[in-house]
């Protein structure tokens, strides 16, 4: 997998600075798509189990990141447990966009404005590489799960249902 900085998003810049190998995968984004993640999997002709969505939640009123396969949902109770909290709720879209610097549907787990506690669904570890948003709609990046864990400081846990 080649390291490339074409695309110039905060995510690609952060990965390049960290010396992490990744590959960019652009696709034609349809603004009418009901699920950005499933759209990416279909457009890139990938198994949806390898394409992950980045979701912002509040665990005990603190913004956090949950990364789960696009074909599944985030289990908020499991996210709270994984991050040492007691309760979790989805973050408001505006709060997620302000905290990350990305727009909804293009939030990357990498290169966010501030670092947030992050949990990656453990199913990611069964794949040599996974796909996550590169920081804008219509652009995913392919990365080894271990590298994503390292660069985000994520814990791995069963957080998808």
N, C-alpha and C positions, 0 to 999 in steps of 0.2 A: 504494500500500500504506500503510495507516494505521499510525501508531505507537500501540500500545495497551499498557497495563500491567495489564490485567485478567488474572488468573491469579497474579500476585504471586510468581513463582519467582525464585530468584537470577538466572536467565538473563534474564528480562524486566526485572528491576531494572537489571541491568548494561547491557542494550541501551538502556533509557530514559536512564540516566545518560550513556551515550556518545553520545546523540542519533542512534541508528541506527533507521531505519524497519523495522518488522516487523509481521506480522499473526499472530494466534493462531488455531489451528485445533484445537478440541477434538473428540474422537471417543470413542465408547463402547469402553473397553478391556475385553477378555476375558482374565481372569487365566490361562486355559488356553491362550492363544495360544502357538504354538511359536516364532514369529518376531515380535517386537514391531514391527520395521520394516516387514515385509510386511503386518502387520495394519494399521498406520497408512496405508500406501499404498492398501490395499483399502478401508478405512473412509472415507478422504477422497477416494476415486475418483481417484487420481493415478497417473501413470506411475511405476513403481518407480524409474526412472532419476533422478527428481527428488527422491526421498525418501532421505535419507542417515542412516546410523547412526553413532553415536559409539562408538568402541572404544578401550579403554585397553590399552596394551602397554608393555613395558619394553624400551627400546633401550639396550643396553650397561648394563643394570641401573638405568636412569633412566626413571621413568614418562613416557609420551608419549601423545598422542592421535592416532588415525587416523580420518578421516571419509570413509566410502565409501558408494556407493549400496547400498540394502538388498537389491538383487537380485544383488549381487556379494560377494566376500569380500576381506578385507584381505590383501594380499601383504606378509608380514612382512619379507622381504628388501628389497623396494622401500621399505617404510617406513623401515627402518634406513638405506638409502642416502639417502633424501630428507632425513633428519634428521642426516646426517653420522655415523652409527654403523656398526658392523660386524655386530651381531646383534640380533635382536628376538624376543620371545616375548610371548604374550598375558599380561596382568596377571591376577592372581587377583581374583575378584569382590570379595572383602572389601577388598583393597587399593585397587581402583578406587573403591569406594563411599566409603572413608575419605578418599581423596585428593581426590575431587570434591565430596563432600557430597550426591551424588545416589544413588538406588537403581538397580541394574542394570535395564536396559529403559527407564530414564528419564534416563540421563546425557546432559546437554547439553554441547556444546563451549563454551558461554558460561556465565560466572558460576560457574566451579568454585572451590573453596576456595583453591587455589593455581594459579598459571599453569604450564602444562606445554607443552613443545615440541609443536607441532601440525602435522599435514600433512593437507591436503584433497585428495582425488582430483581430478585436473585435469578430469575430465568435468563437474564442477560448473560450470565456466566456460562451458559450452555452453548453459546455461539462464539466463533472466533472473532467476529466483528458484529457490531450493531449499528443502526442508523438513528441519528437524532437530528433535530433541527440545527442548521448551521447559523441561524439567527435571522432568517427571513423566510417568508412563505415561498415555496418553490425551490428551496435549496436545503438539502440534507447533507450531513457529513457522516462518513463511515469511520468508525473508531473501534479499537479493541476495548472490551468492557473494563479490563484492568487499567487501561490508560484513562478512561473516563472516571473511574473511581479515584485514581490518583490525582487527577487534575481538579476534580470537584470536591475531594475530601468526603465522598459519599460512603455511606454504609450500604451493605447489601442485605436485603431481607425480603420475605414474601409479602410484598405490599400491593399486589394486584389480585383482583378477584374476577 
